């Protein structure tokens, strides 16, 4: 089943390689979307793909790279746009 979710991750998530970590997890799982830093120090990501693959990426986002500290993850369900876009860092 195809799903899409928007994530906002708070904590020590900028300046620690979080976006590259998210990109690697997304590419490994074959999902599409993007990740970017927000001006307030959080990281935002939109992930679309097979439900199980999205769940595995979400698990990685909740963990983060070793140098990060994830304090909170906000998740919003979104409608899949069904476009094959790959995954990008914005």
C-alpha positions in Angstrom: 0.0 0.0 0.0 1.4 3.4 -1.0 1.4 6.1 1.8 2.9 9.5 2.3 3.9 11.2 5.6 5.4 14.6 6.6 7.8 14.6 9.5 9.1 17.4 11.6 12.0 16.4 13.8 13.1 18.4 16.8 16.2 18.2 19.0 19.9 18.4 18.1 19.2 17.6 14.4 21.1 20.4 12.5 24.8 20.4 12.0 25.1 16.7 12.7 24.5 15.1 9.3 20.8 14.4 9.9 19.8 15.2 6.3 22.4 12.9 4.8 21.4 10.2 7.3 17.7 10.6 6.2 18.7 10.5 2.6 20.7 7.3 3.0 17.8 5.7 4.8 15.3 6.8 2.1 17.5 5.6 -0.7 18.1 2.2 1.1 14.4 1.7 1.4 13.5 2.9 -2.1 11.1 5.7 -1.0 10.7 9.1 -2.6 10.6 12.6 -1.1 12.8 15.2 0.4 14.4 16.5 3.6 15.4 20.0 4.6 16.5 22.1 7.5 14.0 24.6 9.0 15.0 28.1 10.2 14.0 27.2 13.7 16.5 24.4 14.1 14.2 21.5 13.2 14.3 19.2 10.2 11.4 18.5 7.9 10.9 15.5 5.7 8.3 14.2 3.3 8.4 10.5 2.6 6.3 8.5 0.1 6.4 4.9 -0.7 5.4 1.4 0.3 4.0 1.5 3.9 6.6 -0.9 5.3 9.5 1.0 3.8 8.1 4.3 5.1 7.8 2.8 8.6 11.5 1.7 8.4 12.6 5.2 7.4 10.4 6.6 10.2 12.2 4.4 12.6 15.6 5.7 11.4 14.4 9.3 11.7 13.3 8.7 15.3 16.8 7.3 16.0 18.9 9.8 13.9 22.6 9.6 13.4 24.9 8.9 16.4 25.8 12.6 16.8 22.2 13.7 16.9 19.6 13.8 19.7 16.0 13.4 18.6 13.6 14.9 21.2 10.3 14.9 19.2 8.9 13.7 15.9 5.6 15.1 14.6 4.0 13.0 11.9 1.2 14.0 9.5 -0.4 11.7 7.0 -0.6 13.1 3.5 -2.1 12.0 0.2 0.4 10.2 -2.0 1.1 12.1 -5.2 2.3 8.9 -6.9 5.2 10.7 -8.7 8.5 8.9 -8.9 10.9 11.8 -7.8 13.7 10.0 -6.1 14.9 11.6 -2.8 16.5 15.0 -2.4 18.1 17.2 0.2 16.7 20.7 -0.1 
